[in-house]
């Protein structure tokens, strides 16, 4: 019995020793490049006044395959679902040899440049540390859920060569800013209720797809009433029309916002679909 207990203890110690501790990085140590109007007060997560940071989860060096994903949790551009749409994904990605970088971005308060600049800076920082973190700077993707999916697809369609991601993973994403298709709360949080038709078009990301837009996978539920599936369908069709590699997986039920939660009925299928697609990239 004593030897069994000692063996178990040794295994636990080895697992703890081999696990990578997450790295927390302040995105703007020299001062914010813009303001949403509330971030001059002390940062306070409880008030959705988030300090823009990234938390870096690295796989074991022996498993690292050079891929990395910058993750943008959702929350309707009013709050952030940091756990089930962010941190909880780390073991999955790390087991595949992929680094996960979870972004805590500032809420726009109708200043669209605020979350966009945070996301672009996260990608820049990851590529800056690529050699140190065993990452290939040409294999850095972006992931987003719901409004985070809008942010991710915005970076994918509104970036120059220096900041564009190499692939996109989008969960039940807000894609359109058009009335009747968009998620109204996300629209109002990013652009404001009185956004012009021109602004709605500019940030309806299916309309911004080009042949240079990076490959994407979309995963969503058919019965999603919060962000209707038309968002993903429009994006998928636009990508295919532009000749961009894309996949879409629509699960029969599940509604909105399941993220990594294991009680999502199609969790295992979703994990397999995502794994297969990620492995197909390189």
C-alpha positions as CSV (number, residue, x, y, z in Angstrom):
1,X,0.0,0.0,0.0
2,X,2.8,2.4,0.9
3,X,4.5,1.8,-2.5
4,X,1.2,2.5,-4.3
5,X,0.7,5.7,-2.4
6,X,4.3,6.8,-3.1
7,X,4.0,5.9,-6.8
8,X,0.8,8.0,-7.0
9,X,2.4,10.9,-5.3
10,X,5.4,10.7,-7.6
11,X,3.1,10.7,-10.7
12,X,1.3,13.7,-9.3
13,X,4.5,15.6,-8.7
14,X,5.8,14.8,-12.2
15,X,2.5,16.0,-13.7
16,X,2.7,19.2,-11.7
17,X,6.4,19.7,-12.6
18,X,5.8,19.1,-16.3
19,X,2.8,21.4,-16.6
20,X,3.5,24.8,-18.0
21,X,2.5,27.7,-15.7
22,X,0.5,30.4,-17.6
23,X,2.2,33.7,-18.3
24,X,0.3,36.9,-17.7
25,X,1.3,39.9,-19.9
26,X,0.1,43.5,-19.8
27,X,-0.6,44.5,-23.4
28,X,0.0,48.2,-23.0
29,X,2.7,48.7,-20.3
30,X,3.5,52.2,-21.7
31,X,-0.1,53.4,-21.7
32,X,-3.3,52.7,-23.6
33,X,-3.4,53.9,-27.2
34,X,-7.1,54.9,-27.0
35,X,-9.9,55.0,-24.5
36,X,-13.4,53.7,-24.0
37,X,-14.2,56.5,-21.6
38,X,-14.0,54.4,-18.4
39,X,-10.5,53.0,-18.5
40,X,-8.9,56.0,-16.8
41,X,-10.4,54.8,-13.5
42,X,-8.9,51.9,-11.6
43,X,-9.4,48.6,-13.6
44,X,-12.1,46.5,-12.1
45,X,-13.4,43.2,-13.6
46,X,-16.6,43.4,-11.6
47,X,-17.5,46.6,-13.4
48,X,-16.4,45.2,-16.8
49,X,-13.6,47.7,-16.8
50,X,-10.9,45.3,-17.9
51,X,-7.2,45.8,-18.0
52,X,-6.1,44.6,-21.4
53,X,-3.9,41.6,-20.8
54,X,-3.1,38.1,-22.3
55,X,-2.7,34.9,-20.4
56,X,-0.4,32.5,-22.3
57,X,-0.8,28.7,-21.9
58,X,2.1,26.9,-23.5
59,X,2.2,23.2,-24.3
60,X,5.0,21.0,-23.1
61,X,8.0,21.8,-25.3
62,X,8.1,18.2,-26.5
63,X,4.5,18.5,-27.8
64,X,4.7,22.0,-29.3
65,X,3.9,22.0,-33.0
66,X,4.4,25.7,-33.6
67,X,0.7,26.6,-33.7
68,X,-0.8,29.2,-31.5
69,X,-4.4,30.6,-31.0
70,X,-5.3,34.0,-29.6
71,X,-8.6,33.6,-28.0
72,X,-11.3,36.3,-27.7
73,X,-14.1,35.3,-25.3
74,X,-17.6,36.5,-26.0
75,X,-20.0,38.6,-23.9
76,X,-21.9,40.9,-26.3
77,X,-19.2,43.6,-26.2
78,X,-20.4,44.3,-22.6
79,X,-18.7,41.6,-20.5
80,X,-16.4,38.7,-21.0
81,X,-17.0,34.9,-20.5
82,X,-13.4,34.3,-19.6
83,X,-13.7,30.7,-18.4
84,X,-15.8,28.5,-20.7
85,X,-15.0,30.6,-23.7
86,X,-11.4,31.2,-22.7
87,X,-9.3,29.6,-20.0
88,X,-11.1,26.3,-20.1
89,X,-9.9,25.6,-23.6
90,X,-6.2,25.6,-22.6
91,X,-5.9,21.8,-21.8
92,X,-7.5,20.9,-25.2
93,X,-5.1,23.1,-27.2
94,X,-2.0,22.3,-25.2
95,X,-2.7,18.5,-25.6
96,X,-2.6,19.1,-29.4
97,X,0.7,21.0,-29.0
98,X,-0.9,24.3,-29.6
99,X,-0.3,27.4,-27.5
100,X,-3.4,29.2,-26.2
101,X,-3.3,32.9,-25.6
102,X,-6.5,34.2,-23.9
103,X,-7.1,37.9,-24.4
104,X,-8.8,40.0,-21.9
105,X,-9.9,43.0,-24.0
106,X,-11.5,46.2,-23.1
107,X,-15.2,46.8,-23.8
108,X,-15.7,49.3,-26.6
109,X,-18.5,51.5,-25.2
110,X,-19.1,52.5,-28.8
111,X,-15.4,53.1,-29.5
112,X,-14.8,50.3,-32.0
113,X,-11.0,50.9,-32.1
114,X,-10.6,49.9,-28.4
115,X,-11.1,46.1,-28.6
116,X,-9.7,46.0,-32.2
117,X,-6.4,47.5,-31.0
118,X,-6.2,45.1,-28.1
119,X,-6.7,42.1,-30.3
120,X,-4.2,43.3,-32.9
121,X,-1.6,44.0,-30.1
122,X,-2.2,40.5,-28.7
123,X,-1.3,39.0,-32.1
124,X,1.8,41.3,-32.4
125,X,3.0,40.3,-28.9
126,X,2.6,36.6,-29.7
127,X,4.6,36.9,-32.8
128,X,7.2,39.0,-31.0
129,X,7.7,36.2,-28.5
130,X,7.4,33.4,-31.1
131,X,11.0,32.0,-30.8
132,X,10.8,32.1,-27.0
133,X,7.5,30.3,-26.9
134,X,8.3,27.7,-29.6
135,X,5.7,29.3,-31.9
136,X,5.9,29.6,-35.7
137,X,4.8,33.2,-36.4
138,X,3.2,32.0,-39.6
139,X,0.9,29.6,-37.6
140,X,-0.8,32.1,-35.3
141,X,-4.6,31.9,-35.5
142,X,-7.4,33.8,-33.8
143,X,-10.5,32.3,-32.0
144,X,-13.6,34.0,-30.9
145,X,-17.0,33.1,-29.5
146,X,-20.2,35.2,-30.1
147,X,-19.2,38.9,-29.9
148,X,-15.6,37.6,-29.5
149,X,-16.2,35.9,-32.9
150,X,-17.1,39.2,-34.4
151,X,-13.9,40.6,-33.0
152,X,-11.9,37.7,-34.3
153,X,-13.4,37.9,-37.8
154,X,-12.9,41.7,-37.8
155,X,-9.2,41.2,-37.2
156,X,-9.2,38.6,-39.9
157,X,-10.8,40.9,-42.4
158,X,-9.6,44.4,-41.4
159,X,-5.8,43.8,-40.8
160,X,-2.7,44.3,-42.8
161,X,-0.1,41.6,-43.4
162,X,1.6,42.4,-40.1
163,X,-1.4,41.7,-37.9
164,X,-3.6,39.4,-39.9
165,X,-4.0,35.9,-38.2
166,X,-3.2,32.8,-40.2
167,X,-6.5,31.0,-39.4
168,X,-9.8,31.6,-37.6
169,X,-11.8,29.4,-35.2
170,X,-15.3,30.9,-34.7
171,X,-17.9,29.7,-32.3
172,X,-21.5,30.9,-32.9
173,X,-20.0,34.2,-34.1
174,X,-21.6,37.5,-34.6
175,X,-20.6,38.3,-38.2
176,X,-23.1,40.8,-39.5
177,X,-23.9,44.3,-38.1
178,X,-27.0,44.5,-40.4
179,X,-30.5,44.9,-38.8
180,X,-32.4,41.7,-38.5
181,X,-29.2,39.5,-38.7
182,X,-26.9,41.0,-36.1
183,X,-27.0,40.5,-32.4
184,X,-28.3,43.8,-31.4
185,X,-26.5,44.1,-28.1
186,X,-23.2,43.4,-29.7
187,X,-24.0,45.9,-32.5
188,X,-24.9,48.6,-30.0
189,X,-21.9,48.0,-27.8
190,X,-19.5,48.2,-30.7
191,X,-21.0,50.8,-33.0
192,X,-23.8,52.4,-31.1
193,X,-27.6,52.4,-31.8
194,X,-27.2,55.2,-34.3
195,X,-24.5,53.6,-36.5
196,X,-24.8,54.6,-40.1
197,X,-25.6,52.2,-42.9
198,X,-22.0,52.6,-44.1
199,X,-20.6,51.7,-40.7
200,X,-22.9,48.6,-40.4
201,X,-21.6,47.5,-43.8
202,X,-18.0,48.0,-42.9
203,X,-18.2,45.8,-39.9
204,X,-20.4,43.2,-41.5
205,X,-17.5,40.9,-42.0
206,X,-18.9,38.7,-44.7
207,X,-18.9,41.8,-46.9
208,X,-15.2,42.3,-46.2
209,X,-13.8,38.9,-47.2
210,X,-11.1,38.7,-49.9
211,X,-8.9,36.0,-51.3
212,X,-6.4,37.0,-48.6
213,X,-8.7,36.3,-45.7
214,X,-7.4,33.4,-43.6
215,X,-9.1,30.0,-43.5
216,X,-11.9,29.6,-41.0
217,X,-14.0,27.1,-39.2
218,X,-17.4,27.9,-37.7
219,X,-19.1,25.8,-35.1
220,X,-22.7,26.6,-33.9
221,X,-26.1,25.3,-33.1
222,X,-29.1,25.3,-35.5
223,X,-31.4,26.5,-32.7
224,X,-29.3,29.5,-31.7
225,X,-31.8,32.3,-31.1
226,X,-29.2,34.8,-29.7
227,X,-26.9,34.9,-32.7
228,X,-28.9,33.4,-35.6
229,X,-27.0,30.9,-37.9
230,X,-27.4,33.2,-40.9
231,X,-24.3,35.0,-39.5
232,X,-22.1,32.0,-40.0
233,X,-23.8,30.9,-43.2
234,X,-23.1,34.3,-44.8
235,X,-19.5,34.2,-43.8
236,X,-19.0,30.6,-45.0
237,X,-20.4,31.4,-48.4
238,X,-18.4,34.6,-48.7
239,X,-15.2,32.7,-47.9
240,X,-16.0,30.0,-50.4
241,X,-16.8,32.5,-53.1
242,X,-13.4,34.1,-52.5
243,X,-11.6,30.7,-52.7
244,X,-10.7,30.6,-49.0
245,X,-10.6,27.3,-47.2
246,X,-13.6,27.1,-44.8
247,X,-15.7,24.6,-42.8
248,X,-19.0,25.0,-41.0
249,X,-20.5,22.6,-38.4
250,X,-24.1,23.2,-37.4
251,X,-25.2,21.0,-34.5
252,X,-28.9,20.2,-34.2
253,X,-29.4,21.7,-30.7
254,X,-27.5,23.5,-28.0
255,X,-28.6,27.1,-28.3
256,X,-25.9,29.8,-27.7
257,X,-22.9,30.1,-25.5
258,X,-21.8,26.6,-24.8
259,X,-18.1,27.1,-25.3
260,X,-16.1,24.3,-23.7
261,X,-18.9,23.2,-21.4
262,X,-19.1,19.4,-21.3
263,X,-22.9,19.5,-20.9
264,X,-23.3,20.6,-24.5
265,X,-24.9,17.6,-26.0
266,X,-22.5,17.6,-29.0
267,X,-19.4,18.5,-27.1
268,X,-17.4,15.4,-28.2
269,X,-18.5,15.7,-31.8
270,X,-17.5,19.4,-31.7
271,X,-14.0,18.6,-30.2
272,X,-13.5,16.0,-32.9
273,X,-14.6,18.3,-35.7
274,X,-12.3,21.1,-34.5
275,X,-9.3,18.7,-34.0
276,X,-9.6,17.3,-37.5
277,X,-9.8,20.8,-39.0
278,X,-6.8,22.1,-37.0
279,X,-4.7,19.1,-38.0
280,X,-5.6,19.7,-41.7
281,X,-4.1,23.2,-41.8
282,X,-0.4,22.1,-41.9
